[in-house]
């Protein structure tokens, strides 16, 4: 087992929408409450013609729901059944965990608040780096405190920049994600767990990754690596789609 305080201890970075949550919270809000023009904006983003920051700003301007309606919808979204186990595994090995998301703090807090006492305990000191969503003057307002000035990608949250900021000692980085907004984080991480569109992206670009269906598999895989004291440069090189 890796000794406490070792620089070999990894840092775990988790996407939220579709990774921690079983359903993308922003998509759920748009599908339920937005004018249909949001779909055209989504197509622009998926085609790479606009960044996620521009996409989210335009889409949230189309949402016609107050916090009461939006909150009721968010309360229905469940989290991945393996999240608590993954966080407990990391806590047992003193592995720091951070949530990095293009999504909104309002949605993240609301969904996690209804996830139960075990998860509330497991969340502990987990920090969230995401976009901000507030309701003022009868409409939603968005802010992007973690975007990178001068970045050509236009991401709402620059995940690689957050990862670099939190990794001043050169620790190995582990990233878990599912979507296109995770692609630059996957390119930056030492070990990648991917599913859905992120897995497709990794396969198309020969990015080594471990395919997962739920976070329970990530927890088991990471536990084995930590117990073997094996999360080093070779872990990334030897990661295979399973």
Long-range contacts (C-beta under 8 A, 24 or more apart in sequence): 1-93, 1-226, 1-227, 1-229, 2-93, 2-226, 2-229, 2-231, 4-94, 5-94, 7-169, 7-170, 7-171, 8-171, 8-172, 8-229, 8-231, 8-232, 9-93, 9-94, 9-95, 9-96, 9-171, 10-95, 10-171, 10-172, 10-173, 10-174, 10-190, 10-191, 10-231, 11-95, 11-96, 11-97, 11-98, 11-163, 11-166, 11-167, 11-171, 11-172, 11-173, 11-174, 12-86, 12-90, 12-95, 12-96, 12-97, 12-98, 12-174, 12-175, 12-176, 12-222, 13-97, 13-98, 13-99, 13-100, 13-159, 13-162, 13-163, 13-173, 13-174, 13-175, 13-176, 13-185, 13-189, 14-97, 14-98, 14-99, 14-100, 14-175, 14-176, 14-177, 15-99, 15-100, 15-101, 15-175, 15-176, 15-177, 15-178, 15-179, 15-181, 15-182, 15-185, 16-99, 16-101, 16-103, 16-108, 16-128, 16-130, 17-101, 17-102, 17-103, 17-107, 17-179, 18-178, 18-179, 18-196, 19-80, 19-176, 19-177, 19-178, 19-179, 19-182, 19-215, 20-79, 20-80, 20-83, 20-99, 20-112, 20-215, 21-77, 21-78, 21-79, 21-80, 21-111, 22-77, 22-78, 22-79, 22-80, 23-77, 23-78, 24-103, 24-179, 25-74, 25-77, 25-103, 25-104, 25-107, 25-108, 25-111, 26-56, 26-59, 26-103, 26-104, 26-107, 28-73, 28-74, 28-77, 29-63, 29-65, 29-70, 29-73, 29-74, 29-107, 30-59, 30-62, 30-63, 32-65, 32-73, 33-63, 33-64, 33-65, 33-69, 33-70, 33-73, 34-59, 34-62, 34-63, 34-64, 35-62, 35-64, 37-62, 38-62, 46-180, 50-154, 51-153, 51-154, 51-155, 51-156, 52-102, 52-154, 52-155, 52-156, 52-181, 53-144, 53-147, 53-154, 53-155, 53-156, 54-154, 55-156, 56-102, 56-131, 56-142, 56-156, 57-142, 60-133, 60-140, 60-142, 61-139, 61-140, 63-140, 66-135, 66-138, 67-135, 71-110, 74-107, 74-110, 74-111, 75-110, 75-111, 75-114, 77-111, 78-115, 79-111, 79-112, 79-115, 79-119, 80-214, 80-215, 80-216, 81-214, 81-215, 81-216, 82-214, 82-215, 82-216, 82-217, 82-218, 82-219, 83-115, 83-119, 83-122, 83-215, 84-118, 84-119, 84-122, 85-215, 85-216, 85-219, 86-215, 86-216, 86-218, 86-219, 86-222, 87-119, 87-122, 87-123, 87-124, 87-126, 88-122, 88-219, 89-219, 89-222, 89-223, 89-226, 90-222, 91-122, 91-124, 93-226, 95-222, 95-226, 96-125, 96-166, 97-126, 98-126, 98-127, 98-128, 98-129, 98-162, 98-166, 99-126, 99-127, 99-128, 99-129, 99-130, 100-129, 100-130, 100-146, 100-157, 100-159, 100-162, 100-163, 100-185, 101-128, 101-129, 101-130, 101-131, 101-157, 102-130, 102-131, 102-155, 102-156, 102-157, 102-181, 103-130, 103-131, 104-130, 104-131, 104-132, 104-133, 104-142, 105-130, 105-131, 105-132, 105-133, 106-132, 106-133, 106-134, 107-133, 129-157, 129-162, 130-157, 131-156, 131-157, 153-184, 155-181, 155-184, 156-181, 158-184, 159-184, 159-185, 159-188, 160-184, 160-185, 160-187, 160-188, 163-188, 163-189, 164-188, 172-231, 172-232, 172-233, 172-235, 172-236, 174-222, 174-231, 176-212, 176-215, 176-218, 189-236, 190-233, 190-235, 190-236, 191-231, 191-235, 191-236, 191-239, 192-236, 192-239, 193-218, 193-221, 199-241, 203-241, 208-236, 208-237, 208-238, 208-239, 208-240, 209-239, 209-241, 210-239, 210-240, 210-241, 210-242, 211-241, 211-242
